[in-house]
Amino acid sequence: MRLDKFLSDTTDLTRSLAKKAMHREEVMVDGVVVKNPATQVGPDNAVSWLGQSLALVGMRYVMLHKPAGAECSARRGLYPLAHELIDLPKAERLNPVGRLDVDTTGLVLMTDDGQWSHRITSPKRRCEKVYEVTLAEPLEGEAARRAVEAFREGVLLDGEDQPTKPAELEMREAQRARLVLIEGKYHQVKRMFAAIGHHVTALHRSSIGPITLDAALAPGEWRELTQQEVDAFR
């Protein structure tokens, strides 16, 4: 890896600022001042900036209990960003593995391992996501039975030319449901219920594949995944 990239990956310096730091003789490799930004460094090299030893951050895997009002985006908008809730170095490099709407709560997996993320989000993997749904009006009796059948067969959403993949709907109460999806279209849960004439007032994702949101995490809290949880998607 080039030394200027190593510095930008391990500090708050941009590559341009890293080059300036090298020109000011602030950077050392194996105890020797290095000014050439193209110098190659590897795991066996000891790199320091202003006397502080630097090391690359490895791949991180995080479970976040996303609260309402946080945005799963890399760009600053009207709301706080999900990665800003995570107290890890270079947290801005953690990307959500499947986004949630700003008003949707629950499980968000975040990582800087693109291959691991792809294993989960690839449509070929048919990874199940479980949502707890609250409706504005009761859905019960014959209407509930028809909704279960419709979701199982696939619903044609407004603006789409293909129906949704089969989904498992279970009515827990008249206005509360559990929905299992194997895809992730834009605003899919809300649009599916809208297609049968119902409005979703609250939405919470409780699990992704074999990983369930840790009950010990309050909204806005996070923890790193265990190795077993990471390996579950390998």
N, C-alpha and C positions, 0 to 999 in steps of 0.2 A: 504494500500500500504506500502511496505517496505520503510524504511527511505532512504536507499541507492538509491533505484529506484526513490523516490521522488526527491532527490537531483540531480540525473542525468537528470530528466525530467525538472527541473526548473533552472538549471545552466549549465555551460559548462563543469562541472565535469563528468568524466566517473564514473561508479559504483566503480571501483577500487580506483580512486582518492577520491571519496566521503567517502569511508571507511577510507582512510588515514586522511581526514579532521576531521572525527569523532574522530579518535584516538588522534589527536592533540587538541581535545576539542574545535573545532571551531563551532560545530553545537549544537543548542539548540532547544528543543521542549517545548513549554509552559513555557519558561523561565528557563528550567533546561538543563544542558549539558547532551547530550546523546551520548554514544560511541558504542552502539550496532546497527549495520546496519540492523538487522532484526526487529527492533522496528516498530510497525505498526502505521501509521499516517493517519488521515482522514481530511475531510473539516473543522472540528471543532478545529484542532490543529494549533497552531501558531509555524511555523518552521522558523528558521533563520540560516544563515551561515555568520560568521564574522560580526554579527550585522545587516545584511541585511535581511529583511523579504522576504520570498519566497512564491509564490503561483503558483499552476498549471495553465498552459495555457489551455483554453477551446478549443473546436473544432473551427477551422477556415475555412472559405469558401472564396475563392479569385478568381477574374476575372483578367486575365493577357492578355495584348495585346502583344503576343509573336513576337519579331522581328526576321528577318532572322539572322542566325548565333548563335542562342541560342538553347540549346539541352534539350529536355524533358527527362532527365535521372537523376538517383541518383548518378551515378558514373562519376568521372572526366574523360573527354575525350579531344578532340581537341578544344572544344568550351565551352563558358560560360554555366552554367546550369541555367535553367529557374528559379529555386527557389532563385538563387542569385540576381535576379532582385527585389525580394520582401523584403521590410524592415519590417519584423516582427520577434519577438523572435522565435528561433528554426525553422526558415523558411525551413531548410533542411528536416523537417518532413512533409512538404506539398508535396503531390504527385499529378502529373497531372491526370486528369480524362479523359483519352484518349490522347495519345501523338500526337504531330505533328513532321514531319521531320524537320531537322535542317534548311533547306532553305524555309520551309513553314511558313507563318505568320498568325496572327489572334488570335482568341479566344482560350484560354486555361483556363479551370477551374482547380483549385488546392485546395486540402483539406487534413486534417489529419483525416477525418471521413470516415473510410473504408466502412461502410454500405451505406452511402449517395453516395459515388463513385460507388459502385456496382449497385445501383438503376439506374444509368445513363448508365453504360457500359454493363450491362447484355444484351445479345442478345434478351432475352425474352421481354425486354422493347421496343425494336424497336425505340430507340430514334433517331430522325432526326438530322443530321448534314448538314449544308449548306456551300458549298464551292464556291468561286469565282475563276474561272479558266482562265488562259491566255494561248493560244496555239501559237506554232511557225508558223503554217501555217493556212490559212483560212479554216473553216469548214462551208459550206453553201450549199444551194440548196438541191438536192436529197441526197447528202452525209450527210448533217445535219439531214434530215428526217430519214434516215436509222440509224444514230447514236442514235437519240432519241428513236426509236423503239428498237434498240439493248440493250440500257441501261435499258429500261423499262422491257424487257424480261429477262435480266441477261446476263452477259458476262463471258465467260470462260477465266480466266486469266492464263497466262503461269505458269506452275507448280501446278495448282489447278485441282481437279477432280470434283468440283461442281461449277456451275456458280454463279455469284454474285446475291445478292438479288435485286429485282426490284429497280431501281434508276430513279429519275426524272431529266432529262437533258433539259435545256432551253438555246438556243443560243441567247445571248443578242446582240452580234455583230459577225462578221465573225471569229474573233479570241478570243472572250470572251464569257464565258458560266457560267451558274449557275447550280450547281449539288447538288442534295439532296440525301444523303445516309442514310441507317438505319443500317449499319454495319461498321466495321472498320478494314478491312484486311490490311496487311503490304503494304504501298505505294499504296493503292487501287486506288486512283484517277488517279495517273500517269499510273498505269498498265492498268486501264480500257481504257484510251485514247490510250495507246500504242497498245492495242488489236485491235483498229480500225485504226491504222496507223498514230496516231497523237502524237506529243511531247508536254508535258506541260512545259512551261517556267516560270510560276509563279502560286502560289497556296495560297489562303487566306481563312481561315475558319471564317465565319461571325456569325454563331449561332450554338448553341447546344440545342436541344429541344426548350423550351420557352425562353431561355436566348440568347439575341443578344449582340454582342460586343458593349460596350459603345463607342459612337462616340467621346466622350471627351477624351478618352485614346489614347495617341500617342504610337507608337511602343516602347515597353520596360516599359510602365506604367501599373499600376495595381490599383485595389480598392477591398475592401471587398464587398461581395455580400450583398444585403439587405435581411432582413428576408423573405420578400415576394419571392425573387428569390430563396432562399434556400428551402422554403416550396413548391415551384413549382414542385420539384422532390420528394416530400414526398407523 
